[in-house]
Amino acid sequence: MTTSLASPPRVESLADFLEQLGNVPLRRIRVRAPLGAATEQDILDIYEREKRLYELVDGILVEKAMGFRESVLAMALIAFLRGFVRPRNLGLVAGEGGMMRLAPGLVRIPDVSFISWDHIPGRRMPTEPIPDLYPDLAVEVLSTSNTAAEMLRKCREYFAAGARLVWLIDPVARTVAVYTAPERWTVLDESQTLDGGDVLPGFILPLRDLFTELDENGNQ
């Protein structure tokens, strides 16, 4: 596992911090003095008190963008992935609370992730709340407050940590951007089929089967 990422650029102002984070909305940044001094314990303490999820980026607490529709879509994908992974004993599938320490001072929470047993210490379920892990597959379901710069930074961090595949799911456009490297991706629409590539060979998912979750209603 990669244990460090490139040092963040020097910042002189709040605007520099925002740009460094991917221009995320201010409402998602937890104010703390001095800025840049937040820790993993802060993440755990806030969740214990408020049940709100924060990522740790450059000593800054950034609230994870959430939404009901996004959560439903993530849960549907988890069901598909787990149905493939578990019978084959390939590893673990985690959801939108699965915190991971990608590098010292960097905690991310993919909406969905797959971690191979080969990359899990002792090939056993981690017991710590923020394990030192990286996802083989990281999935982010886009929310309205996610910015393009933020998602690009996340992609780069996932790959720098060791990930081999990243999916960015857009529930509005009903597309999936499949990244095999930070600067190499393909966009699939709901008429196409998603596959697990080299990470989950044999896994296929017609995207219409995934996005139909957004059309569920009680009148069917």
Sequence and secondary structure as in RCSB ss.txt:
>XXXX:A:sequence
MTTSLASPPRVESLADFLEQLGNVPLRRIRVRAPLGAATEQDILDIYEREKRLYELVDGILVEKAMGFRESVLAM
ALIAFLRGFVRPRNLGLVAGEGGMMRLAPGLVRIPDVSFISWDHIPGRRMPTEPIPDLYPDLAVEVLSTSNTAAE
MLRKCREYFAAGARLVWLIDPVARTVAVYTAPERWTVLDESQTLDGGDVLPGFILPLRDLFTELDENGNQ
>XXXX:A:secstr
            SHHHHHHHHTS  GGGEE  SSTT   HHHHHHHHHHH   EEEETTEEEE    HHHHHHHH
HHHHHHHHHHHHHT EEEE TT  EEEETTEEE  SEEEEEGGGSGGGS   SSS S   SEEEEE  TT  HHH
HHHHHHHHHHHT  EEEEEETTTTEEEEEEETTEEEEEETTSEEEETTTEEEEEEEHHHHHGGGG  TT 
